[in-house]
Amino acid sequence: MKLIFSPASPFVRKVNVMRHEGQLVDIISLTPVQTTALSTDPAARSANPLGKIPALVLDHGKTLFDSRVICRYLNDLSGAGLYPKATLWDVLTLEALADGIMESAVLMVYEARLRPEEKQFETWVEAQWSKIAHALDALEQNEFTILGGDLHFGQLAVACALGYLDFRHPDRNWRDGRTSLDTWNKMMQDRASMQATLPEG
Ligand SMILES: N[C@@H](CCC(=O)N[C@@H](CS)C(=O)NCC(=O)O)C(=O)O
């Protein structure tokens, strides 16, 4: 199998974390691409009509996307047990929250990097950060109790989202006033799968 990959993408990182947690490193190779909304890499386009990554090209040629579909697939394939049946909807909701943080954080990067400076819309950027801040506050206030307890993929997705904030938005100081989340995050970032997938680029 081939993972259409960029080391900077938090969505790709989720899949790569699952690849490590599921001991699938030897059977999933990485195909690096550079793709943006304005310049789609041909390998990303041929794997996913939307041109977005991650996409997973299976051995018989079929392709899976997006990150949530791929992570569920790899969890089933490996038997990693990171989507426990008893808490499935809570785990998926936490993963959706993490993906929402990533989406807003990626859009903020695109606004700064892809849009001509005179067209950049500061109010819109701050609205994206506000979504992230509300999500982080909810995590800090333990509104998602599923964040604690035995390991599952919702936790790993949140760890990927926080890692992306450190990578692309360090100036936002997300830890300010969120000491519980910071402590929890330190423990998550120490996992081998997180250390093996640090963002670059
Ligand atoms: N919902 C998708 C989001 C994927 C996504 O937005 N990926 C970004 C990279 S971080 C991308 O491919 N951007 C290129 C584009 O928007 O065309 C997922 O979970 O995989």
Ligand as a Chemical Component Dictionary entry (heavy atoms), coordinates in Angstrom:
data_LIG
# 
_chem_comp.id                   LIG 
_chem_comp.type                 NON-POLYMER 
_chem_comp.pdbx_formal_charge   0 
_chem_comp.three_letter_code    LIG 
# 
loop_
_chem_comp_atom.comp_id 
_chem_comp_atom.atom_id 
_chem_comp_atom.alt_atom_id 
_chem_comp_atom.type_symbol 
_chem_comp_atom.charge 
_chem_comp_atom.model_Cartn_x 
_chem_comp_atom.model_Cartn_y 
_chem_comp_atom.model_Cartn_z 
_chem_comp_atom.pdbx_ordinal 
LIG N1  N1  N 0 -10.864 16.066 5.646  1  
LIG C1  C1  C 0 -9.592  15.771 5.054  2  
LIG C2  C2  C 0 -8.740  17.045 5.024  3  
LIG C3  C3  C 0 -7.468  16.835 4.219  4  
LIG C4  C4  C 0 -6.765  18.160 3.902  5  
LIG O1  O1  O 0 -7.350  19.257 3.965  6  
LIG N2  N2  N 0 -5.475  18.047 3.535  7  
LIG C5  C5  C 0 -4.708  19.200 3.127  8  
LIG C6  C6  C 0 -3.275  19.081 3.605  9  
LIG S1  S1  S 0 -3.163  19.365 5.331  10 
LIG C7  C7  C 0 -4.685  19.236 1.604  11 
LIG O2  O2  O 0 -4.592  18.207 0.970  12 
LIG N3  N3  N 0 -4.746  20.445 1.019  13 
LIG C8  C8  C 0 -4.697  20.621 -0.385 14 
LIG C9  C9  C 0 -5.974  21.173 -0.928 15 
LIG O3  O3  O 0 -6.781  21.736 -0.165 16 
LIG O4  O4  O 0 -6.172  21.051 -2.139 17 
LIG C10 C10 C 0 -8.910  14.632 5.812  18 
LIG O5  O5  O 0 -9.281  14.378 6.968  19 
LIG O6  O6  O 0 -8.071  13.928 5.235  20 
# 
loop_
_chem_comp_bond.comp_id 
_chem_comp_bond.atom_id_1 
_chem_comp_bond.atom_id_2 
_chem_comp_bond.value_order 
_chem_comp_bond.pdbx_ordinal 
LIG N1  C1  SING 1  
LIG C1  C2  SING 2  
LIG C1  C10 SING 3  
LIG C2  C3  SING 4  
LIG C3  C4  SING 5  
LIG C4  O1  DOUB 6  
LIG C4  N2  SING 7  
LIG N2  C5  SING 8  
LIG C5  C6  SING 9  
LIG C5  C7  SING 10 
LIG C6  S1  SING 11 
LIG C7  O2  DOUB 12 
LIG C7  N3  SING 13 
LIG N3  C8  SING 14 
LIG C8  C9  SING 15 
LIG C9  O3  DOUB 16 
LIG C9  O4  SING 17 
LIG C10 O5  DOUB 18 
LIG C10 O6  SING 19 
# 
